[in-house]
Amino acid sequence: MWNLESLARVPDDRPNIVLIIADDMAWDDCGAYGHRRIRTPNIDKLAAGGMRFTNAFLTASSCSPSRASIITGRYPHCTDAEQLHWPLPAEQQTFVELLRNTGYWTASAGKWHFGNEVRNRFDVVHEADVSGFQLPSGAGGSQPAMVAAEKSGCERWLSTLQARPKDRPFFLWLAALDPHRDYEQGIIPDPHRSEDVVVPPYLPDVPEVRKDLALYYDEIARLDSYVGRIMDELGEQRVEENTFVLFFSDNGRPFPRDKTTLYDGGIKTPWIVRWPRGVRGGSLCGQLVSSVDIAPTVLAIAGLSAPSCFQGRDFSPLLKEPEQKIRDYVFAEDHWHDYEDLGRAVRSLRYKYIRNDYRDLPATPPADVGRSITFAAMRRLLAQGKLNQNQMACFVKPRPAEEFYDTINDPHELHNLVDDPRCTETLDEHRRALDDWSRRTDFRIPKIRTPDEFDRETGKPLPNRIRPRPSKKDFQKMLSGGSS
């Protein structure tokens, strides 16, 4: 615990810190990363005034495990919150209380997803109300869609910023619900059209998929409008020069073969830093960074040292010297998310190695994606024999034990090079890197698997579905029959 003497030594001109977190947004689904059809003027302006990272990755492609990793500076399996909806335990240290104990005013607004044990790390928590969400009608359900009390999750961002104490530096965790499913039409004045859509090659280019992606684009546009409001307010308050803003996503696009996978569509993220006092506008960084690096970096720019339990690296040197390398690899993991699964991956600048620990299971997308018009169309085309090989990944079992991709020549990771003799040496290098990381971080395959809570065909809940989910410790006791 910090004492008053240490607090008095902290300089008063420390930067304000704002994290803006999209919910399920792919790294390249905005104008700043080359998408010519999605309307994101405010995100694009953010990038033009700051530094855009082109090789930023997440430690998980699942919402709450990814966020638990970000706020603790630890890999998901080290947080005891690696499965979806497992609450973050009270004994986990976060960077937020370290900021708060040294004079920062700390607030969270929007999606929470941490459980109740770490609410006291923030001065203020304005959690988005999602109580109105129900299963959508159409594929996989007969209930009508309901609109959440807060549609975007961003509704209280601006008021939270406006209510901050004006005599202290502040930290804001601004977490959207956009562009998470479920989707509805007409949420922005000028909706995207089917012809605006760019369909990745692992999805079929059919009207249902284009309609679904257009609605996803609309949610990104709505999120963009809130980004603009926050940046405008920072300007109105005359604090934007010394406010460190980081925009990123918690995981990838909520479509088949993206979210909950270890492909770049699941773990690569937009990553934009704007901090006029510390970052040159319009700059670019191509070095590897990981979301586990956010916690130590936030502390570093606040003039604080990261505790020894943090596993990430301070990326702030890249803000001045973007060619400087801070890591050779980034690592990611995939755990239970509606369905049982387990996998690990290591990514270098060029190559991706994936190890499927539960290879007997297909790569079923999240339940909300399974209920989507996209997945309904894919199941229909599968029955008709009309999906090509690139579009079969969600249905193949057993999966390959290992996957290896050249992400420069094969950016969509469609050609597995595990058996290519020309890649033997590079493949072995990545195997060793993943083995070393697994040992260092004590990655273990569970003795008992967590069963599915949704039907893999329809996305409907199964009778064993538990909400709210208990902690990891209590859940494991349940699975083992109550033994300790």
C-alpha positions as CSV (number, residue, x, y, z in Angstrom):
1,M,0.0,0.0,0.0
2,W,1.3,3.5,-0.9
3,N,1.7,5.9,2.0
4,L,1.2,9.6,2.1
5,E,4.9,10.3,1.8
6,S,5.2,8.4,-1.5
7,L,2.0,10.1,-2.7
8,A,3.5,13.5,-2.1
9,R,6.5,12.7,-4.3
10,V,4.4,12.0,-7.3
11,P,4.5,15.0,-9.7
12,D,1.3,16.8,-10.4
13,D,1.6,16.9,-14.2
14,R,1.2,13.1,-14.6
15,P,-0.8,12.3,-17.7
16,N,-4.5,11.5,-17.7
17,I,-5.1,8.0,-19.1
18,V,-8.1,6.9,-21.1
19,L,-8.6,3.3,-22.4
20,I,-11.4,3.0,-25.1
21,I,-12.3,-0.6,-25.6
22,A,-14.4,-1.9,-28.5
23,D,-16.3,-5.2,-27.9
24,D,-15.7,-7.7,-30.7
25,M,-14.1,-5.5,-33.4
26,A,-11.7,-6.9,-35.9
27,W,-8.3,-5.1,-36.2
28,D,-8.9,-3.9,-39.8
29,D,-12.6,-2.9,-39.7
30,C,-12.1,0.8,-39.7
31,G,-10.7,3.4,-42.1
32,A,-7.5,3.9,-40.2
33,Y,-6.6,0.3,-41.1
34,G,-7.6,0.5,-44.7
35,H,-11.3,-0.4,-44.8
36,R,-12.8,1.9,-47.4
37,R,-16.5,1.3,-46.6
38,I,-16.9,1.4,-42.8
39,R,-17.5,5.0,-41.7
40,T,-15.2,5.7,-38.8
41,P,-14.1,9.3,-39.1
42,N,-13.4,9.8,-35.4
43,I,-11.2,6.6,-35.1
44,D,-9.5,7.7,-38.2
45,K,-8.8,11.1,-36.8
46,L,-7.5,9.5,-33.6
47,A,-5.0,7.6,-35.7
48,A,-4.0,10.7,-37.8
49,G,-3.2,12.5,-34.5
50,G,-1.3,9.7,-32.9
51,M,0.5,6.4,-33.5
52,R,-1.1,3.4,-35.2
53,F,0.2,-0.1,-34.4
54,T,0.0,-2.7,-37.1
55,N,1.0,-5.8,-35.1
56,A,-1.0,-5.6,-31.9
57,F,-2.4,-8.8,-30.4
58,L,-4.7,-9.9,-27.6
59,T,-4.0,-12.7,-25.1
60,A,-7.4,-14.2,-25.7
61,S,-10.2,-14.0,-28.3
62,S,-12.9,-14.1,-25.6
63,C,-14.4,-11.1,-23.9
64,S,-14.0,-11.5,-20.1
65,P,-10.7,-13.5,-20.2
66,S,-9.2,-10.9,-22.5
67,R,-10.3,-8.0,-20.1
68,A,-9.0,-9.9,-17.0
69,S,-5.7,-10.2,-18.7
70,I,-5.5,-6.5,-19.7
71,I,-6.4,-5.2,-16.2
72,T,-4.0,-7.5,-14.3
73,G,-1.1,-7.5,-16.8
74,R,-1.2,-11.4,-16.6
75,Y,-2.0,-14.1,-19.1
76,P,-5.6,-15.4,-18.8
77,H,-4.7,-18.7,-17.3
78,C,-2.8,-16.9,-14.6
79,T,-5.7,-14.7,-13.6
80,D,-8.0,-17.6,-12.5
81,A,-10.6,-16.0,-14.8
82,E,-9.6,-17.7,-18.1
83,Q,-13.1,-19.0,-18.9
84,L,-15.9,-16.8,-20.1
85,H,-17.8,-15.1,-17.2
86,W,-15.5,-16.4,-14.5
87,P,-15.3,-13.4,-12.1
88,L,-11.8,-12.0,-11.4
89,P,-10.8,-13.0,-7.9
90,A,-10.2,-10.4,-5.2
91,E,-6.6,-11.6,-4.7
92,Q,-5.7,-10.5,-8.3
93,Q,-3.8,-7.2,-8.4
94,T,-4.7,-4.7,-11.1
95,F,-3.0,-1.6,-12.3
96,V,-6.1,0.4,-11.4
97,E,-5.7,0.4,-7.6
98,L,-2.0,1.3,-8.1
99,L,-3.1,4.4,-10.0
100,R,-5.8,5.2,-7.4
101,N,-3.5,4.8,-4.4
102,T,-1.2,7.4,-5.9
103,G,-3.8,10.0,-6.4
104,Y,-5.5,9.2,-9.7
105,W,-9.3,9.3,-9.9
106,T,-10.4,6.1,-11.5
107,A,-13.7,5.3,-13.2
108,S,-15.2,2.6,-15.4
109,A,-18.2,3.2,-17.7
110,G,-19.8,0.7,-20.0
111,K,-19.3,-3.0,-20.1
112,W,-18.0,-4.4,-16.8
113,H,-17.5,-8.2,-17.1
114,F,-15.1,-8.6,-14.1
115,G,-17.5,-9.8,-11.4
116,N,-18.0,-8.1,-8.1
117,E,-14.7,-8.7,-6.3
118,V,-12.7,-5.9,-8.0
119,R,-15.3,-3.1,-8.2
120,N,-13.6,-1.4,-5.3
121,R,-10.5,-0.8,-7.4
122,F,-12.4,2.1,-9.0
123,D,-13.7,5.3,-7.5
124,V,-16.7,5.0,-9.8
125,V,-18.3,2.1,-11.8
126,H,-21.1,2.9,-14.2
127,E,-22.0,-0.6,-15.5
128,A,-23.9,-0.8,-18.7
129,D,-27.4,-2.3,-18.3
130,V,-27.7,-5.3,-20.6
131,S,-30.7,-6.8,-18.8
132,G,-32.9,-6.4,-21.8
133,F,-31.0,-8.8,-24.0
134,Q,-32.8,-12.0,-25.0
135,L,-32.3,-14.7,-27.6
136,P,-33.1,-13.3,-31.1
137,S,-35.9,-14.7,-33.2
138,G,-35.0,-16.5,-36.4
139,A,-32.3,-19.2,-36.4
140,G,-32.1,-20.9,-33.1
141,G,-35.0,-19.3,-31.1
142,S,-38.6,-18.3,-31.0
143,Q,-38.2,-15.4,-28.5
144,P,-38.3,-11.9,-30.0
145,A,-35.2,-9.8,-29.9
146,M,-35.2,-7.2,-27.1
147,V,-33.1,-4.0,-27.0
148,A,-30.8,-3.6,-24.0
149,A,-31.4,-0.7,-21.7
150,E,-28.1,0.7,-23.0
151,K,-27.7,-0.1,-26.6
152,S,-24.1,0.8,-27.2
153,G,-22.6,0.6,-23.7
154,C,-21.2,4.1,-24.3
155,E,-24.1,6.2,-23.0
156,R,-22.4,7.2,-19.8
157,W,-18.9,7.8,-21.1
158,L,-19.3,11.5,-21.6
159,S,-21.1,12.2,-18.3
160,T,-18.4,10.2,-16.4
161,L,-15.6,12.3,-18.0
162,Q,-17.5,15.5,-17.2
163,A,-18.0,14.6,-13.6
164,R,-14.3,13.9,-12.8
165,P,-12.6,15.9,-10.1
166,K,-10.7,18.7,-11.8
167,D,-7.8,18.8,-9.3
168,R,-6.5,15.2,-9.9
169,P,-5.2,13.2,-12.8
170,F,-7.8,10.7,-14.0
171,F,-8.0,7.2,-15.4
172,L,-11.0,6.1,-17.4
173,W,-11.9,2.5,-18.5
174,L,-14.4,3.2,-21.3
175,A,-15.8,-0.1,-22.5
176,A,-18.4,-0.3,-25.3
177,L,-20.9,-3.0,-26.0
178,D,-20.6,-2.2,-29.7
179,P,-20.1,-4.1,-32.0
180,H,-21.1,-7.2,-29.9
181,R,-24.1,-9.1,-31.0
182,D,-27.1,-9.1,-31.1
183,Y,-27.8,-6.7,-34.0
184,E,-30.8,-4.6,-35.0
185,Q,-31.5,-2.4,-38.0
186,G,-31.6,1.3,-38.1
187,I,-29.3,2.2,-35.3
188,I,-27.5,4.9,-37.3
189,P,-29.0,7.5,-39.6
190,D,-27.3,6.2,-42.8
191,P,-26.9,2.4,-42.4
192,H,-24.3,0.5,-44.3
193,R,-25.5,-1.4,-47.4
194,S,-24.7,-4.9,-48.5
195,E,-22.6,-3.5,-51.3
196,D,-20.4,-1.8,-48.7
197,V,-19.4,-5.2,-47.2
198,V,-16.0,-6.9,-47.7
199,V,-16.5,-10.6,-47.1
200,P,-13.5,-12.5,-45.9
201,P,-12.7,-15.6,-47.9
202,Y,-13.5,-18.0,-45.1
203,L,-17.1,-16.8,-45.1
204,P,-19.5,-17.5,-48.0
205,D,-20.4,-14.4,-50.1
206,V,-24.2,-14.7,-49.8
207,P,-26.9,-12.2,-49.0
208,E,-27.3,-13.3,-45.4
209,V,-23.6,-12.8,-44.7
210,R,-23.5,-9.4,-46.3
211,K,-26.6,-8.3,-44.4
212,D,-25.1,-9.5,-41.1
213,L,-21.8,-7.8,-41.7
214,A,-23.5,-4.5,-42.7
215,L,-25.3,-4.5,-39.3
216,Y,-21.9,-5.1,-37.6
217,Y,-20.5,-2.1,-39.5
218,D,-23.4,0.0,-38.2
219,E,-22.4,-0.8,-34.6
220,I,-18.8,0.2,-35.3
221,A,-20.0,3.5,-36.7
222,R,-22.1,4.0,-33.6
223,L,-19.1,3.3,-31.4
224,D,-17.1,5.8,-33.6
225,S,-19.5,8.6,-32.7
226,Y,-18.9,8.1,-29.0
227,V,-15.1,8.1,-29.6
228,G,-15.6,11.5,-31.2
229,R,-17.6,12.8,-28.2
230,I,-14.9,11.8,-25.8
231,M,-12.1,13.4,-27.9
232,D,-14.2,16.6,-28.3
233,E,-14.8,16.8,-24.5
234,L,-11.1,16.3,-23.8
235,G,-10.5,19.3,-26.0
236,E,-13.3,21.3,-24.3
237,Q,-11.7,20.6,-21.0
238,R,-8.2,21.6,-22.4
239,V,-6.6,18.4,-21.2
240,E,-6.1,16.5,-24.5
241,E,-2.4,17.5,-24.8
242,N,-1.5,15.5,-21.7
243,T,-4.1,12.7,-22.0
244,F,-2.9,9.3,-23.1
245,V,-5.7,7.7,-25.1
246,L,-5.5,4.0,-26.2
247,F,-8.2,2.6,-28.5
248,F,-8.3,-1.2,-29.0
249,S,-10.7,-4.1,-29.0
250,D,-11.1,-7.0,-26.5
251,N,-11.2,-9.6,-29.3
252,G,-12.0,-10.0,-32.9
253,R,-15.1,-10.0,-35.1
254,P,-18.1,-11.9,-33.8
255,F,-18.3,-14.2,-36.9
256,P,-17.4,-17.8,-37.7
257,R,-13.6,-18.4,-37.7
258,D,-12.9,-15.1,-35.9
259,K,-14.0,-14.6,-32.3
260,T,-12.9,-17.5,-30.0
261,T,-10.3,-18.6,-32.5
262,L,-6.5,-18.1,-32.4
263,Y,-6.4,-16.8,-36.0
264,D,-5.7,-13.1,-36.5
265,G,-9.4,-12.6,-37.0
266,G,-9.8,-13.4,-33.3
267,I,-6.6,-12.1,-31.6
268,K,-5.3,-9.2,-33.7
269,T,-6.6,-5.8,-32.6
270,P,-6.7,-2.2,-33.7
271,W,-4.3,-0.3,-31.4
272,I,-4.1,3.5,-31.6
273,V,-2.3,5.7,-29.2
274,R,-3.0,9.5,-29.1
275,W,-1.0,11.5,-26.6
276,P,0.1,14.9,-28.1
277,R,2.7,15.4,-25.4
278,G,4.3,12.0,-25.9
279,V,3.4,10.7,-29.4
280,R,4.1,12.2,-32.8
281,G,0.9,12.5,-34.9
282,G,0.5,10.3,-37.9
283,S,3.3,7.9,-36.8
284,L,3.3,4.1,-37.3
285,C,4.7,1.2,-35.3
286,G,5.0,-2.3,-36.9
287,Q,6.6,-4.0,-33.8
288,L,4.8,-6.7,-31.8
289,V,2.8,-5.6,-28.8
290,S,0.4,-7.6,-26.6
291,S,-2.6,-6.6,-24.5
292,V,-0.7,-8.0,-21.5
293,D,1.7,-5.1,-22.1
294,I,-1.0,-2.4,-21.4
295,A,-0.9,-2.7,-17.6
296,P,2.9,-2.1,-17.2
297,T,2.8,0.6,-19.8
298,V,0.0,2.6,-18.1
299,L,2.0,2.4,-14.8
300,A,5.2,3.5,-16.6
301,I,3.7,6.6,-18.1
302,A,2.2,7.4,-14.7
303,G,5.7,7.3,-13.2
304,L,5.1,4.0,-11.3
305,S,6.8,0.6,-11.4
306,A,5.0,-2.5,-12.3
307,P,4.7,-5.2,-9.6
308,S,6.6,-8.4,-10.1
309,C,3.3,-10.4,-10.7
310,F,2.8,-8.5,-14.0
311,Q,3.8,-10.6,-17.0
312,G,3.7,-8.0,-19.8
313,R,6.3,-5.5,-21.0
314,D,6.3,-1.7,-21.0
315,F,5.7,-0.6,-24.7
316,S,6.1,3.1,-24.0
317,P,9.6,3.2,-25.5
318,L,7.9,2.5,-28.9
319,L,6.1,5.8,-28.6
320,K,9.3,7.6,-29.1
321,E,11.2,5.0,-31.1
322,P,8.7,2.9,-33.1
323,E,11.5,0.8,-34.7
324,Q,12.7,-0.4,-31.3
325,K,11.8,-4.1,-30.7
326,I,10.4,-5.0,-27.2
327,R,9.5,-8.7,-27.9
328,D,10.1,-11.5,-30.5
329,Y,6.7,-13.2,-29.9
330,V,3.2,-12.6,-28.6
331,F,1.2,-15.4,-27.1
332,A,-2.5,-16.2,-26.9
333,E,-4.8,-18.8,-25.5
334,D,-8.4,-20.1,-26.1
335,H,-10.5,-21.5,-23.3
336,W,-14.1,-22.4,-22.7
337,H,-16.5,-19.8,-24.2
338,D,-20.0,-21.3,-24.3
339,Y,-18.4,-24.5,-25.6
340,E,-15.5,-26.6,-24.3
341,D,-12.2,-25.8,-26.1
342,L,-8.6,-25.3,-25.4
343,G,-5.7,-24.0,-27.6
344,R,-2.5,-22.0,-27.5
345,A,-0.7,-19.9,-30.1
346,V,2.5,-18.0,-30.6
347,R,2.8,-15.2,-33.2
348,S,6.0,-13.7,-34.5
349,L,6.0,-10.8,-37.0
350,R,5.7,-13.3,-39.9
351,Y,4.5,-16.7,-38.6
352,K,1.7,-18.1,-36.4
353,Y,1.8,-21.4,-34.7
354,I,-1.4,-22.9,-33.2
355,R,-1.6,-25.9,-30.9
356,N,-5.1,-27.4,-30.6
357,D,-5.2,-29.1,-27.2
358,Y,-8.9,-30.3,-27.7
359,R,-8.5,-31.3,-31.3
360,D,-11.4,-33.8,-31.1
361,L,-13.9,-30.8,-31.1
362,P,-14.9,-28.6,-34.0
363,A,-14.1,-24.9,-33.8
364,T,-17.8,-24.0,-33.1
365,P,-18.2,-20.2,-32.9
366,P,-19.8,-18.5,-29.9
367,A,-23.4,-19.2,-29.2
368,D,-24.6,-15.8,-30.4
369,V,-22.7,-16.3,-33.6
370,G,-24.2,-19.8,-33.9
371,R,-27.7,-18.2,-33.8
372,S,-26.8,-15.7,-36.5
373,I,-28.1,-15.5,-40.0
374,T,-24.5,-16.0,-41.1
375,F,-24.1,-19.3,-39.4
376,A,-27.6,-20.4,-40.5
377,A,-26.6,-19.8,-44.1
378,M,-23.3,-21.7,-43.6
379,R,-25.1,-24.7,-42.2
380,R,-27.5,-24.7,-45.1
381,L,-24.7,-24.4,-47.6
382,L,-22.8,-27.2,-45.8
383,A,-25.8,-29.5,-46.2
384,Q,-25.9,-28.6,-49.9
385,G,-22.2,-29.2,-50.4
386,K,-21.6,-25.6,-51.4
387,L,-19.0,-24.5,-48.8
388,N,-15.4,-24.4,-50.2
389,Q,-12.5,-25.7,-48.2
390,N,-11.7,-22.3,-46.8
391,Q,-15.2,-22.1,-45.3
392,M,-15.2,-25.4,-43.5
393,A,-13.1,-24.6,-40.4
394,C,-16.0,-24.5,-38.0
395,F,-17.2,-27.9,-39.0
396,V,-14.0,-30.0,-39.2
397,K,-13.3,-32.6,-36.6
398,P,-10.8,-33.7,-35.6
399,R,-8.9,-30.5,-36.1
400,P,-5.2,-30.7,-36.9
401,A,-3.1,-30.9,-33.7
402,E,-0.9,-28.2,-35.0
403,E,-1.3,-25.3,-37.5
404,F,1.4,-23.1,-38.9
405,Y,0.9,-20.1,-41.2
406,D,3.0,-17.5,-43.1
407,T,0.9,-14.5,-42.2
408,I,2.6,-12.3,-44.8
409,N,1.9,-14.5,-47.8
410,D,-1.3,-15.9,-46.3
411,P,-2.9,-13.2,-44.2
412,H,-6.2,-15.1,-43.8
413,E,-4.3,-18.2,-42.5
414,L,-5.8,-20.6,-45.0
415,H,-2.8,-22.8,-45.9
416,N,-1.4,-24.9,-43.1
417,L,2.3,-25.4,-43.5
418,V,2.9,-27.9,-40.7
419,D,3.8,-30.6,-43.2
420,D,5.9,-28.3,-45.5
421,P,9.5,-29.5,-45.3
422,R,10.7,-26.0,-46.2
423,C,9.2,-24.7,-42.8
424,T,10.7,-27.4,-40.5
425,E,13.3,-25.2,-38.8
426,T,11.0,-22.2,-38.4
427,L,8.2,-24.4,-37.2
428,D,10.4,-25.9,-34.5
429,E,11.5,-22.5,-33.4
430,H,7.9,-21.5,-32.8
431,R,7.1,-24.9,-31.1
432,R,10.0,-24.2,-28.7
433,A,8.8,-20.7,-28.0
434,L,5.3,-21.9,-27.1
435,D,6.7,-24.7,-24.9
436,D,8.9,-22.2,-23.1
437,W,6.0,-19.8,-22.5
438,S,3.8,-22.7,-21.3
439,R,6.5,-23.7,-18.8
440,R,7.2,-20.1,-17.6
441,T,3.5,-19.3,-17.1
442,D,2.5,-22.7,-15.8
443,F,0.0,-23.4,-18.5
444,R,-1.8,-26.7,-17.7
445,I,-4.4,-28.7,-19.5
446,P,-7.4,-29.2,-17.1
447,K,-7.9,-32.6,-15.6
448,I,-11.7,-32.2,-16.1
449,R,-13.2,-30.4,-19.2
450,T,-15.9,-27.8,-18.8
451,P,-19.0,-29.1,-20.7
452,D,-20.8,-27.2,-23.3
453,E,-23.7,-24.9,-22.1
454,F,-25.2,-24.4,-25.6
455,D,-26.3,-26.7,-28.4
456,R,-23.6,-26.6,-31.1
457,E,-26.1,-26.7,-33.9
458,T,-28.7,-24.2,-32.8
459,G,-26.9,-22.0,-30.2
460,K,-29.8,-22.6,-27.7
461,P,-29.0,-22.9,-24.0
462,L,-28.7,-26.4,-22.5
463,P,-30.2,-27.3,-19.1
464,N,-26.8,-27.2,-17.4
465,R,-26.2,-23.5,-18.2
466,I,-25.3,-21.6,-15.1
467,R,-25.7,-17.8,-14.7
468,P,-24.1,-16.1,-13.0
469,R,-21.1,-18.5,-13.4
470,P,-19.3,-19.2,-10.1
471,S,-15.6,-18.5,-9.6
472,K,-13.0,-20.9,-11.0
473,K,-12.4,-22.5,-7.6
474,D,-16.1,-23.1,-6.9
475,F,-16.7,-24.3,-10.5
476,Q,-14.0,-26.8,-10.3
477,K,-15.4,-28.2,-7.1
478,M,-18.8,-28.6,-8.8
479,L,-17.2,-30.5,-11.7
480,S,-15.3,-32.8,-9.4
481,G,-18.3,-33.6,-7.4
482,G,-17.7,-31.2,-4.5
483,S,-14.3,-32.4,-3.5
484,S,-11.5,-29.9,-2.8
